[in-house]
Amino acid sequence: MNIRGRLVSLANPSIMGVLNVTPDSFYDGGKYDSDEAILTQTETMITAGASFVDVGGYSSRPGADDISVDEEIRRISKAIKLIVKNFPEIIISIDTFRSQVAHAAVQEGASLINDISAGELDDGMFALVARLQVPYVLMHMKGNPQTMNQLSDYENIVKEVADYFHRKIDHLHKLGVKDIIIDPGFGFAKKAEQSFKLLDALNYFKILNKPVLVGISRKSMIWKTLQTTPDLSLNGTTCLNTFALLRGANILRVHDVREAWEVCKLISAITPSHQR
């Protein structure tokens, strides 16, 4: 990937650390609402092995409250400014589906846009990505965070998700966007069994010839299956992250960077990237 003129290889698995500056995210809402907390967590993730820090100011958990564009920009701008000033070498990703927020974040120093809606919730997003020429994460979702739980009907989920990505990638290529990452969107308009089916078929998406990001950290597909809670889902997350790497994942998006880095290190020692 070309990130502001810097070539970044994804030949070996990379870690994207989650930094939610929201009061209501499903796992870490409200934890990072001060300058000190933001900087401490960012430093912890970088030291543990994160290549990316994904800053989000809008909770996308099922049924989350909607917030204004101005409020989302206020939340993420504060965090990005702090990170750029104190950790200028880290790659910052902005987790948003709004083009205005993405634009503000890139102006502040973000280098990658992570869009849960793949442009579906903001008609201006693709044009913005093309103009800014920043890497773009396409995630599969139907509806929005308020409605997605009612939109989980599929005839063939693997084929439908792959076809969705094919259309989106073709559109972006025609706009001149080259650096595209795909995310199957585990838990977004998908029941647990559907998310597990997608995870099992992850290597199928290599036909799209794009890096694959997997974000399953502490999600309900884990804790509901284990009949536990998000707080007690680290072991389950590590298990599924291991499986995802063996199925060809390039980036793990996680809350717990150290544990994910260890998984990447060990899988890379066992199975070189060209064999996965």
Secondary structure, 3 states (H helix, E strand, C coil): CEECCEECCCCCCEEEEEEECCCCCCCCCCCCCCHHHHHHHHHHHHHHCCCEEEEECCCCCCCCCCCCHHHHHHHHHHHHHHHHHHCCCCEEEEECCCHHHHHHHHHHCCCEEEECCCCCCCCCHHHHHHHHCCCEEEECCCCCCCCHHHCCCCCCHHHHHHHHHHHHHHHHHHCCCCCEEEECCCCCCCCHHHHHHHHHCHHHHHHHCCCEEECCCCCHHHHCCCCCCHHHCHHHHHHHHHHHHHCCCCEEEECCHHHHHHHHHHHHHHCCHHHC
